[in-house]
């Protein structure tokens, strides 16, 4: 996060003091660095440019239209899991030929929208779903390209709630069933079953789970193509951690060369957190400070409804004060929100700067799964989102008003 640093003990974001960004604004709010978003995308896209590839940004991580338009200009496609995510991708200018529709519980409406709008590929998670898409495609009169999402039964060293590649997880089709589907693909007259897909989890820091998966899936792809010569696309998902990763993009790309036949194959990558996580911060104000029997609580105006990852995943987001005053208190401290839940805790630390009511704090690395997972719990508004590009600060999502909040209620 080179764009977020202290200068003369004042925390600055892209060279602008946090207090200046917050002036005249209601906290909390999200703020994104456009330069960081662009740099993250280009670094990964360049690492996989040696073979036919499309980087489909995962909208579940952040679906703000301005950010999507920025990525579209860089050549990004989209990984979507609902009709509205696909609508946002299309509205941002992303071509349907670069959109992959994933997700385990697609509705008929989702499927119809994807087919009618010429979605490049729908990734299927069960045989029942495969049959349903075939029926819907037949009723529309189109042939839809399909990817079979494989569950390779490989566990990655990540939080159990973001693991997706084990048979204990709800995602994907077994390798045995995948092979049978390709052998029986003639039974699906309205589908072009020509792709395999997989995604073993999120925030993965070690290379070994990817290598084990690529080896397994690579062998399967070669076996299927030796029988049918049908596979033309391999969707390798995402999951690379943006932080403290013990491998480089180049080492990751070398595994593609090592385990897959490249000739005639298009590769799809679906990063989300990798691109957007460290591009975003959450700015919040200190409301109250209290001490109870040797424990300190710093109560801020951001809540778990604004940023649920610490409560949901035990995610650790560093919290920085706006002023680095070199004065610390050695006391067990919880930085908490105002929500009426004991789990509304952002971080527990043993040492934190002395801070005053009314000063700001910043949560780092919240550009992924922050705003997209926010809610109106406790009847709190969805918060403002800002983009900083150079010296320009732009509102890219307005703070929700009470009239917005109740507009759909009868």
C-alpha positions in Angstrom: 0.0 0.0 0.0 2.6 2.6 -1.1 -0.3 5.0 -1.7 -1.1 4.9 2.1 1.7 6.2 4.3 2.6 8.6 7.0 4.3 11.9 6.1 5.4 14.0 9.1 3.2 11.7 11.2 0.1 12.5 9.2 -1.6 9.6 7.4 -2.0 10.3 3.7 -3.8 8.5 0.9 -2.3 9.2 -2.6 -0.6 12.2 -1.0 -3.8 13.6 0.5 -4.3 13.7 4.3 -7.1 11.5 5.6 -8.6 14.5 7.4 -8.7 16.4 4.2 -10.5 13.6 2.3 -13.0 13.4 5.2 -13.6 17.1 5.4 -17.3 17.8 4.7 -18.1 14.1 4.4 -20.0 11.7 6.6 -18.0 8.8 7.9 -17.6 6.0 7.4 -16.7 5.8 3.7 -14.7 3.6 1.3 -11.9 5.1 -0.7 -10.0 3.4 -3.6 -6.8 4.1 -5.4 -7.3 3.9 -9.1 -3.5 3.7 -9.7 -3.2 0.7 -7.4 -6.2 -1.1 -9.1 -4.6 -0.6 -12.5 -1.1 -1.6 -11.4 -2.5 -4.8 -9.7 -4.4 -5.8 -12.8 -1.5 -5.1 -15.2 1.0 -7.1 -13.2 -1.1 -10.2 -13.1 -2.3 -9.9 -16.7 1.2 -9.5 -18.0 2.4 -12.6 -16.1 -0.1 -14.8 -18.0 0.2 -13.0 -21.4 2.5 -15.7 -22.8 -0.5 -17.9 -23.7 -4.1 -17.3 -24.8 -5.7 -15.9 -21.7 -8.5 -13.6 -20.5 -8.4 -12.2 -17.0 -12.1 -12.1 -15.8 -12.3 -9.9 -12.7 -14.5 -11.4 -10.0 -17.4 -9.0 -9.4 -18.3 -10.6 -6.1 -15.2 -8.9 -4.7 -16.1 -5.4 -5.9 -18.8 -4.5 -8.4 -18.6 -0.7 -8.4 -19.3 0.5 -11.9 -16.5 3.0 -12.0 -13.9 0.4 -11.0 -15.4 -2.0 -13.6 -15.1 0.6 -16.3 -11.5 1.2 -15.3 -10.7 -2.6 -15.6 -12.6 -2.9 -18.9 -10.3 -0.3 -20.4 -7.4 -2.6 -19.5 -9.0 -5.5 -21.3 -10.6 -7.3 -18.3 -13.4 -9.7 -18.6 -15.8 -10.5 -15.8 -16.6 -13.5 -13.6 -20.3 -13.1 -12.5 -22.6 -15.2 -10.3 -26.0 -13.5 -10.8 -28.1 -11.7 -13.4 -27.4 -8.3 -11.8 -23.7 -8.9 -11.7 -23.8 -9.7 -15.4 -25.9 -6.6 -16.0 -23.3 -4.5 -14.2 -20.5 -6.0 -16.2 -22.3 -5.3 -19.5 -23.2 -1.7 -18.3 -19.5 -1.1 -17.6 -18.8 -2.0 -21.3 -17.4 -5.5 -20.7 -18.2 -7.6 -23.8 -20.4 -10.7 -23.2 -17.7 -12.8 -25.0 -15.5 -12.0 -22.0 -18.0 -12.9 -19.3 -18.1 -16.2 -17.5 -21.2 -17.0 -15.4 -20.4 -19.1 -12.3 -22.3 -19.9 -9.1 -23.8 -23.0 -7.6 -27.5 -21.9 -7.4 -28.4 -20.2 -10.7 -32.1 -19.5 -11.2 -33.9 -20.0 -14.4 -33.9 -16.2 -14.8 -30.1 -16.1 -14.4 -29.7 -18.8 -17.0 -32.1 -17.3 -19.4 -30.4 -13.8 -19.1 -27.0 -15.3 -19.6 -28.0 -17.3 -22.8 -30.1 -14.4 -24.3 -27.1 -12.1 -23.8 -24.6 -14.4 -25.4 -22.6 -15.1 -22.3 -19.2 -16.7 -23.3 -19.5 -19.6 -20.9 -21.7 -20.9 -18.1 -19.8 -22.9 -15.5 -22.0 -25.8 -14.3 -21.9 -27.2 -10.7 -24.1 -30.3 -10.9 -25.7 -32.7 -13.4 -29.1 -31.4 -12.5 -28.0 -27.9 -13.4 -26.5 -29.2 -16.7 -29.9 -30.7 -17.6 -31.7 -27.5 -16.7 -29.5 -25.3 -18.8 -29.9 -27.7 -21.7 -33.7 -27.4 -21.4 -33.6 -23.6 -21.2 -31.2 -23.3 -24.1 -33.4 -25.6 -26.2 -36.5 -23.4 -25.4 -34.6 -20.3 -26.5 -33.2 -21.9 -29.6 -29.5 -21.4 -28.9 -26.5 -23.5 -28.2 -24.7 -22.4 -25.0 -21.0 -23.0 -24.3 -20.6 -24.8 -21.0 -17.7 -25.3 -18.5 -17.9 -28.2 -16.0 -16.7 -27.0 -12.7 -14.6 -29.7 -11.1 -14.2 -30.3 -7.4 -10.6 -31.7 -7.3 -10.9 -32.6 -3.6 -7.8 -30.5 -2.7 -7.7 -28.5 0.4 -5.9 -25.2 0.4 -4.5 -23.6 3.6 -7.1 -21.0 4.0 -10.1 -20.2 6.2 -12.7 -22.9 6.2 -15.4 -20.5 5.2 -13.5 -19.5 1.9 -12.4 -23.1 1.0 -14.1 -24.3 -2.2 -12.0 -27.2 -3.5 -12.7 -30.0 -1.1 -15.5 -32.6 -1.4 -16.6 -31.3 2.0 -17.5 -28.1 0.2 -20.7 -27.6 -1.8 -19.0 -26.6 -5.0 -18.4 -28.5 -8.3 -18.7 -31.9 -9.8 -16.4 -34.9 -9.0 -13.7 -35.9 -11.5 -15.5 -39.2 -12.2 -18.8 -37.4 -13.0 -16.9 -34.8 -15.1 -15.4 -37.6 -17.3 -18.9 -39.2 -17.7 -20.4 -35.9 -18.8 -17.8 -35.4 -21.5 -18.4 -39.0 -22.7 -22.2 -38.4 -22.8 -22.1 -34.9 -24.1 -24.1 -35.9 -27.2 -27.1 -36.2 -24.9 -27.1 -32.4 -24.5 -28.0 -31.1 -27.9 -28.3 -27.5 -26.9 -25.0 -27.3 -25.1 -21.4 -27.1 -26.3 -19.6 -28.8 -23.4 -16.0 -27.8 -24.2 -14.5 -26.4 -21.1 -13.4 -27.4 -17.6 -13.3 -25.1 -14.6 -12.2 -25.1 -11.0 -11.6 -22.8 -8.1 -10.1 -24.3 -4.9 -10.5 -21.3 -2.5 -9.6 -17.8 -1.7 -6.6 -15.9 -0.2 -4.2 -18.8 -0.9 -0.6 -18.1 0.0 1.2 -21.3 -0.9 1.9 -22.6 -4.5 1.6 -26.3 -3.6 -2.3 -26.4 -3.7 -2.3 -24.9 -7.2 0.4 -27.3 -8.4 -1.5 -30.3 -7.0 -4.7 -29.1 -8.7 -3.1 -28.2 -12.0 -1.4 -31.6 -12.1 -4.7 -33.4 -11.5 -6.8 -31.3 -13.8 -4.1 -31.3 -16.5 -4.1 -35.1 -16.6 -7.9 -35.1 -16.8 -7.9 -32.6 -19.7 -5.3 -34.6 -21.6 -7.3 -37.8 -21.1 -10.6 -36.2 -22.3 -8.9 -34.6 -25.3 -7.2 -37.9 -26.2 -10.8 -39.3 -26.5 -12.7 -36.4 -27.9 -10.4 -33.4 -28.8 -13.2 -31.3 -27.5 -11.7 -29.1 -24.7 -10.9 -25.6 -25.9 -11.1 -23.6 -22.7 -9.7 -24.1 -19.2 -11.0 -21.8 -16.4 -8.5 -22.0 -13.6 -10.4 -19.7 -11.2 -8.7 -17.3 -8.8 -7.7 -17.6 -5.2 -4.2 -16.0 -5.2 -3.6 -14.0 -2.0 -2.6 -10.4 -2.5 -0.6 -10.4 0.8 2.3 -12.4 2.1 2.2 -14.8 -0.8 5.1 -17.2 -0.9 5.3 -17.3 -4.7 5.4 -15.0 -7.6 3.0 -14.6 -10.5 5.7 -15.9 -12.8 6.0 -19.1 -10.7 2.3 -19.5 -10.9 2.2 -19.0 -14.7 5.0 -21.6 -15.1 2.7 -24.2 -13.6 0.2 -23.6 -16.5 3.1 -24.3 -19.0 4.1 -27.4 -17.0 0.8 -29.2 -16.5 -1.4 -28.1 -19.5 -1.3 -28.5 -23.2 -1.4 -24.9 -24.4 -2.1 -25.4 -28.1 -5.6 -24.5 -29.1 -6.6 -23.8 -25.4 -7.9 -20.5 -24.0 -7.2 -20.0 -20.3 -9.5 -18.0 -18.1 -8.4 -16.5 -14.7 -10.8 -15.1 -12.2 -8.9 -12.9 -9.7 -10.9 -10.6 -7.4 -9.2 -10.0 -4.1 -5.8 -10.0 -5.9 -6.8 -7.0 -8.0 -8.9 -4.9 -5.6 -8.2 -5.7 -2.0 -5.2 -3.5 -1.3 -6.6 -0.7 -3.5 -9.2 0.2 -0.9 -9.4 1.7 2.6 -12.3 2.3 5.0 -12.2 5.6 6.8 -14.1 5.8 10.2 -14.3 8.3 13.1 -13.8 7.6 16.8 -17.1 8.0 18.6 -16.2 7.0 22.2 -13.4 5.5 24.2 -14.0 3.5 27.4 -12.0 1.3 29.8 -13.5 -1.6 31.7 -11.4 -3.6 34.2 -8.1 -3.3 32.3 -9.6 -3.5 28.8 -10.0 -0.6 26.4 -12.7 -0.2 23.8 -12.3 2.3 20.9 -15.8 2.7 19.4 -15.8 3.8 15.8 -18.7 4.7 13.5 -18.1 1.9 11.0 -19.9 -1.3 11.8 -19.9 -4.9 10.7 -22.8 -4.0 8.4 -20.2 -1.8 6.5 -17.3 -4.3 6.6 -18.3 -7.8 7.8 -15.1 -9.8 7.0 -13.6 -9.6 10.6 -16.9 -10.9 12.1 -17.6 -13.4 9.4 -14.1 -14.8 8.5 -12.0 -13.7 11.5 -10.2 -11.6 8.9 -7.4 -9.4 10.2 -7.4 -5.8 8.8 -4.7 -3.5 10.1 -6.1 -0.3 11.7 -4.1 2.9 11.4 -4.7 6.2 13.3 -4.7 9.4 11.2 -2.0 10.8 13.5 1.1 8.8 14.3 1.9 10.5 17.5 4.4 8.0 18.9 2.3 7.8 22.1 1.1 4.3 22.8 -1.0 2.6 25.5 0.0 -0.9 26.5 -3.5 -2.3 27.2 -5.7 -5.0 25.7 -7.7 -2.9 23.2 -10.7 -3.8 21.0 -11.6 -1.5 18.1 -15.3 -2.0 17.7 -18.3 -0.7 15.8 -21.8 0.4 16.9 -23.7 -2.6 15.8 -25.8 -4.5 18.5 -23.7 -7.7 18.2 -20.8 -8.9 20.3 -19.1 -9.9 17.0 -18.9 -6.3 15.8 -15.1 -6.2 16.5 -12.6 -5.1 13.9 -9.4 -6.0 15.7 -8.0 -6.8 19.1 -4.5 -5.5 19.8 -2.3 -5.1 22.8 -0.7 -1.8 21.9 -2.3 1.2 20.0 -1.6 4.9 19.5 -3.3 7.2 22.0 -6.3 8.5 20.1 -9.0 11.1 20.8 -12.7 11.2 20.2 -13.4 12.7 16.8 -10.1 11.6 15.2 -10.1 9.2 12.2 -8.9 5.6 11.8 -8.3 3.7 8.6 -8.9 0.0 7.9 -6.5 -1.3 5.3 -7.0 -3.8 2.4 -10.8 -3.5 2.2 -11.2 -3.1 -1.5 -12.5 -6.7 -1.9 -15.5 -8.1 -0.1 -16.1 -4.8 1.7 -18.8 -2.8 0.0 -20.2 -5.8 -1.9 -21.0 -7.6 1.4 -22.4 -4.5 3.2 -26.0 -4.4 4.5 -28.6 -2.2 6.1 -28.5 -4.1 9.4 -29.6 -1.9 12.3 -31.2 0.3 9.7 -27.9 1.8 8.8 -27.3 3.4 5.4 -25.0 1.9 2.7 -22.0 4.2 2.8 -20.3 6.5 0.3 -17.5 5.3 -2.0 -14.7 7.5 -3.3 -12.0 7.1 -6.0 -8.7 8.9 -5.9 -6.9 9.3 -9.2 -3.9 11.6 -9.0 -5.2 14.6 -7.1 -8.8 14.2 -8.1 -11.3 12.8 -5.5 -14.6 11.5 -7.0 -17.7 10.1 -5.4 -18.4 6.8 -7.2 -21.3 5.7 -5.0 -23.4 8.2 -3.0 -24.3 7.5 0.6 -27.8 6.0 0.8 -30.5 8.3 2.1 -33.4 7.4 4.3 -35.7 7.9 1.3 -33.6 5.4 -0.7 -33.8 3.0 2.2 -37.6 2.9 2.4 -38.4 3.4 -1.3 -39.2 -0.2 -2.1 -41.3 -0.8 1.0 -45.1 -0.8 0.5 
